[in-house]
Amino acid sequence: MDFTVIDATLVAKLLLLLLIGMGPKIALVPFLEKTHAFDAETKNRIGRQMVLTAVVTALILFATGALLMRLLHITGGAVAIAGGVILALLAIKMAAGPTEKPKDELGLPIDPAKIAVFPLAVPYLLNPVGITVIIIASGEVVSVASAVLVVGLILLVGALDYLVFTNIDKLAKRMKPASLVVSEVVFGILLTAVAVQLIVSGLVNLGIITATVPH
């Protein structure tokens, strides 16, 4: 990402990446699966805590990401590859469709406060794409305006998440289970492609491979 010039293209690209990286889609099905046994008030509480945790974590990563990369001698390319590998694991699981029963169906107790933080806030809501984009952006911002842009878009996406997950019962009534499964598989395939692209971009950044321009 080039923050030297802030234009509509940069804003649109960053917003799209953040919608993938911390938007509601990836967390939606896991949220419904893990909270279906709870009442509406508990679901809303889990949703609020999940969104708050994800947003605060994202802001902390943005504030400290550049410093962490310098301290640990990590490059943006390495971060992109790591994010791509972890995203691929999540995406392949999504593309494979529902194969596992939620833990509550196996007789294990579920703590709403704990599942709101893990795995719902991280790595489902704030997923590897979001973590990667935010850390890389932290190291590449060049001005106060570019930093404000990133923070503003994080808060904007967080507001969308809050709207979705605090009204989940109303939305769930309009969702057909079959449509959710199909969309989950399709989105999983698309995310696998995103994961591959992250890995390729990281390899290019590290100089291991050379980027080619498609004709």
C-alpha positions in Angstrom: 0.0 0.0 0.0 1.3 3.4 -1.0 0.2 6.1 1.5 2.1 8.9 -0.1 -1.0 9.9 -2.0 -4.4 9.5 -0.4 -7.0 9.1 -3.1 -10.2 7.2 -3.8 -8.3 4.2 -5.1 -6.3 3.8 -1.8 -9.4 4.4 0.3 -11.4 1.8 -1.7 -8.6 -0.8 -1.6 -8.0 -0.4 2.1 -11.7 -0.5 2.9 -12.2 -3.7 0.9 -9.3 -5.4 2.6 -10.6 -4.4 6.0 -14.1 -5.6 5.1 -12.5 -9.0 4.3 -10.1 -8.8 7.3 -12.5 -7.7 10.0 -16.0 -7.5 8.4 -18.9 -9.7 9.5 -18.9 -12.3 6.8 -16.3 -14.8 8.0 -17.5 -14.6 11.7 -21.2 -14.8 10.8 -21.6 -18.6 10.5 -19.3 -19.4 13.5 -21.2 -16.9 15.6 -24.6 -18.4 14.7 -23.2 -21.9 15.4 -21.7 -21.1 18.8 -24.5 -18.9 20.1 -27.6 -20.7 18.9 -28.3 -22.1 22.4 -28.2 -18.7 24.0 -31.1 -16.2 24.4 -31.2 -12.9 22.5 -29.8 -10.8 25.3 -26.8 -13.1 25.7 -26.2 -13.2 22.0 -26.2 -9.4 21.9 -23.7 -9.3 24.8 -21.4 -11.7 23.1 -21.7 -9.7 19.9 -20.8 -6.4 21.6 -17.8 -8.0 23.4 -16.6 -9.7 20.2 -16.7 -6.5 18.2 -15.1 -4.4 21.0 -12.3 -7.0 21.4 -11.7 -7.1 17.7 -11.6 -3.3 17.2 -9.4 -2.7 20.3 -7.0 -5.4 19.1 -6.9 -3.9 15.6 -6.1 -0.5 17.0 -3.4 -1.8 19.3 -1.9 -3.7 16.3 -1.9 -0.6 14.2 -0.3 1.4 17.0 2.5 -1.1 17.7 2.8 -3.1 14.5 5.7 -1.1 13.0 7.6 -1.3 16.3 7.0 -5.0 16.6 8.3 -5.6 13.1 11.5 -3.6 13.8 12.1 -5.3 17.2 11.5 -8.8 15.8 13.3 -8.0 12.5 10.2 -9.1 10.6 9.5 -7.7 7.1 6.1 -6.9 5.6 6.7 -9.8 3.2 7.1 -12.3 6.1 3.9 -10.9 7.7 2.0 -11.4 4.4 3.2 -15.0 4.0 2.3 -15.8 7.6 -1.2 -14.2 7.3 -1.7 -16.1 4.0 -0.9 -19.5 5.4 -3.2 -19.0 8.5 -6.0 -17.6 6.3 -5.6 -20.6 3.9 -6.3 -22.9 6.9 -9.5 -21.1 7.8 -10.6 -20.7 4.2 -10.1 -24.3 3.3 -12.2 -25.3 6.3 -15.0 -22.9 5.2 -14.8 -24.2 1.6 -15.1 -27.8 2.8 -18.5 -27.0 4.4 -19.9 -27.8 7.8 -18.3 -31.1 9.0 -18.0 -30.6 12.8 -20.6 -30.3 15.5 -20.5 -27.2 17.8 -18.9 -28.0 21.2 -22.2 -27.4 23.0 -23.7 -30.2 21.0 -21.0 -32.5 22.2 -21.9 -31.8 25.8 -19.1 -29.4 26.7 -20.1 -26.2 28.5 -19.6 -22.8 26.7 -18.5 -19.6 28.5 -20.0 -16.7 26.6 -17.3 -14.3 27.7 -14.5 -16.7 26.5 -16.0 -17.5 23.1 -16.6 -13.8 22.4 -12.8 -13.2 22.6 -11.6 -16.5 21.1 -12.4 -17.8 18.6 -15.1 -15.2 17.6 -13.2 -11.9 18.0 -9.9 -13.5 16.9 -9.4 -15.2 14.5 -12.9 -15.0 13.0 -13.9 -11.4 13.1 -10.4 -10.0 13.1 -9.0 -12.6 10.8 -5.5 -13.1 9.3 -6.2 -10.7 6.4 -7.1 -8.0 8.8 -4.1 -8.6 11.1 -1.8 -8.7 8.1 -3.2 -5.5 6.5 -3.1 -3.6 9.8 0.4 -4.6 10.7 1.7 -3.8 7.2 -0.2 -0.5 7.2 1.4 0.4 10.5 4.8 0.2 9.0 3.9 2.1 5.8 1.9 5.1 7.0 3.8 8.3 6.2 1.7 11.0 7.8 -0.9 11.8 10.4 -3.5 11.9 7.6 -2.7 8.4 6.5 -2.8 7.1 10.1 -6.2 8.8 10.6 -7.4 7.2 7.4 -6.5 3.7 8.7 -8.0 4.3 12.2 -11.1 5.8 10.7 -11.7 2.8 8.4 -11.1 0.4 11.2 -13.8 2.2 13.3 -16.1 2.3 10.3 -15.9 -1.5 9.8 -16.2 -2.0 13.5 -19.5 0.1 13.4 -20.8 -2.2 10.7 -19.9 -5.3 12.7 -21.6 -3.8 15.8 -24.8 -3.2 13.7 -24.8 -6.7 12.4 -24.0 -8.7 15.6 -26.2 -6.7 17.9 -29.2 -7.4 15.6 -28.3 -10.9 14.8 -31.7 -12.4 15.7 -33.5 -10.2 13.3 -31.0 -11.0 10.5 -31.0 -14.7 11.3 -34.7 -14.9 10.6 -34.1 -13.7 7.1 -31.3 -16.1 6.4 -31.9 -19.6 4.9 -29.6 -22.3 6.3 -29.0 -23.6 2.7 -28.0 -20.2 1.5 -25.6 -19.7 4.4 -23.9 -23.0 3.6 -23.6 -22.2 -0.1 -22.3 -18.7 0.6 -19.8 -20.1 3.2 -18.4 -22.5 0.6 -18.1 -19.9 -2.1 -16.6 -17.3 0.2 -14.2 -20.0 1.5 -12.9 -20.6 -2.1 -12.5 -16.8 -2.7 -10.6 -16.5 0.6 -8.3 -19.3 -0.4 -7.5 -17.3 -3.5 -6.9 -14.2 -1.3 -4.6 -16.4 0.9 -2.6 -17.5 -2.1 -2.3 -13.9 -3.3 -1.0 -12.8 0.2 1.6 -15.5 0.0 2.6 -14.6 -3.5 2.8 -10.9 -2.5 5.0 -11.8 0.4 7.3 -13.8 -1.7 7.6 -10.9 -4.2 8.2 -8.5 -1.3 11.1 -10.7 -0.1 12.5 -11.0 -3.6 12.1 -14.8 -3.7 10.0 -14.6 -6.8 9.5 -11.9 -9.5 6.1 -10.4 -10.1 4.6 -10.8 -13.6 2.1 -8.4 -15.1 -0.8 -10.3 -16.8 -1.5 -9.4 -20.4 
